[in-house]
Amino acid sequence: MVFCHCGRDAIIQTSWTSKNPGRRFYACPVQGSNCQFIGWFDQQRCQRCIDIIPGLLRAKNNLESEKTQLQQQNMNLEEENIKLQQENMKVEAKSRKLKKYLVFSWICFVMYVLAF
């Protein structure tokens, strides 16, 4: 067990700096304390890892951002689709009503012609 400078049990956190990307370290569990960094949990990474991991993290963040934007666009399109379906139902109902009036007017016309 590793203890911080204030005597508490240290916690393990992950560094995301460009110098130590993904490297875990011991830290004080108290937010804002003076003994934040205590020591490294992991061994130092190879230079290739240090060079590659930041680029992978940027790519991951870009993909997550793009995913969020696409999800928002999808929600907007689904809302628009619902509105268009409702409008379509109203137009179809109006069309059926007009067809009934047309049939009724033709029946009246035929009856008028047959009456004379």
C-alpha positions as CSV (number, residue, x, y, z in Angstrom):
1,M,0.0,0.0,0.0
2,V,1.3,3.4,-0.9
3,F,0.5,6.5,1.2
4,C,0.5,10.1,0.2
5,H,2.4,12.8,2.0
6,C,-0.7,13.6,4.2
7,G,-1.0,10.0,5.4
8,R,-4.0,8.8,3.3
9,D,-4.0,5.8,1.0
10,A,-2.9,6.9,-2.4
11,I,-5.1,6.3,-5.4
12,I,-4.0,5.4,-8.9
13,Q,-4.7,7.9,-11.7
14,T,-3.8,8.1,-15.3
15,S,-1.7,10.8,-16.9
16,W,-2.8,12.1,-20.3
17,T,0.1,14.6,-20.8
18,S,2.0,14.4,-24.1
19,K,5.2,13.3,-22.1
20,N,3.5,10.4,-20.3
21,P,0.3,9.4,-22.1
22,G,-1.6,6.7,-20.5
23,R,0.9,6.2,-17.7
24,R,-0.5,5.5,-14.3
25,F,0.7,7.3,-11.1
26,Y,0.0,7.4,-7.4
27,A,-1.9,10.5,-6.3
28,C,-3.5,11.9,-3.1
29,P,-7.2,11.2,-2.9
30,V,-7.9,14.7,-1.7
31,Q,-8.8,17.1,-4.6
32,G,-6.6,20.2,-4.6
33,S,-4.1,18.9,-2.0
34,N,-0.4,19.8,-2.2
35,C,0.7,16.2,-2.4
36,Q,-1.2,15.4,-5.7
37,F,1.6,13.4,-7.4
38,I,3.4,10.8,-5.3
39,G,5.2,8.5,-7.8
40,W,4.8,6.4,-10.9
41,F,2.8,3.1,-10.8
42,D,3.8,2.1,-14.3
43,Q,7.3,1.9,-15.8
44,Q,8.1,4.6,-18.4
45,R,6.7,3.9,-21.8
46,C,8.8,3.4,-24.9
47,Q,9.4,6.4,-27.2
48,R,7.1,4.9,-29.9
49,C,4.2,4.7,-27.4
50,I,4.8,8.3,-26.3
51,D,4.8,9.3,-30.0
52,I,1.7,7.3,-31.0
53,I,-0.7,7.5,-28.1
54,P,-1.4,11.3,-28.3
55,G,-2.4,10.9,-32.0
56,L,-4.6,8.0,-31.2
57,L,-6.3,10.0,-28.4
58,R,-6.9,12.9,-30.8
59,A,-8.4,10.5,-33.4
60,K,-10.6,9.0,-30.7
61,N,-11.8,12.4,-29.5
62,N,-12.5,13.5,-33.1
63,L,-14.5,10.3,-33.7
64,E,-16.5,10.8,-30.5
65,S,-17.2,14.4,-31.5
66,E,-18.3,13.3,-35.0
67,K,-20.5,10.6,-33.4
68,T,-22.2,13.2,-31.2
69,Q,-22.8,15.4,-34.2
70,L,-24.2,12.5,-36.2
71,Q,-26.5,11.5,-33.3
72,Q,-27.8,15.1,-33.1
73,Q,-28.4,15.1,-36.9
74,N,-30.2,11.8,-36.6
75,M,-32.5,13.1,-33.8
76,N,-33.2,16.2,-35.9
77,L,-34.1,14.1,-38.9
78,E,-36.3,11.8,-36.9
79,E,-38.2,14.8,-35.5
80,E,-38.6,16.2,-39.0
81,N,-39.7,12.7,-40.2
82,I,-42.4,12.6,-37.5
83,K,-43.6,16.1,-38.5
84,L,-43.8,15.1,-42.2
85,Q,-45.7,11.9,-41.4
86,Q,-48.2,13.9,-39.4
87,E,-48.6,16.4,-42.2
88,N,-49.0,13.5,-44.7
89,M,-51.7,12.0,-42.6
90,K,-53.6,15.4,-42.6
91,V,-53.2,15.7,-46.4
92,E,-54.5,12.1,-46.9
93,A,-57.5,12.8,-44.6
94,K,-58.2,16.0,-46.6
95,S,-57.9,14.0,-49.9
96,R,-60.4,11.4,-48.7
97,K,-62.8,14.1,-47.6
98,L,-62.5,15.8,-51.1
99,K,-63.1,12.4,-52.8
100,K,-66.3,11.9,-50.8
101,Y,-67.5,15.4,-51.8
102,L,-66.6,14.6,-55.5
103,V,-68.6,11.3,-55.4
104,F,-71.5,13.1,-53.6
105,S,-71.5,15.9,-56.2
106,W,-71.5,13.4,-59.1
107,I,-74.4,11.5,-57.5
108,C,-76.3,14.7,-57.2
109,F,-75.5,15.6,-60.8
110,V,-76.7,12.2,-62.1
111,M,-79.9,12.4,-60.1
112,Y,-80.5,15.9,-61.5
113,V,-79.9,14.8,-65.1
114,L,-82.2,11.7,-64.6
115,A,-84.9,13.9,-63.0
116,F,-85.2,16.0,-66.1
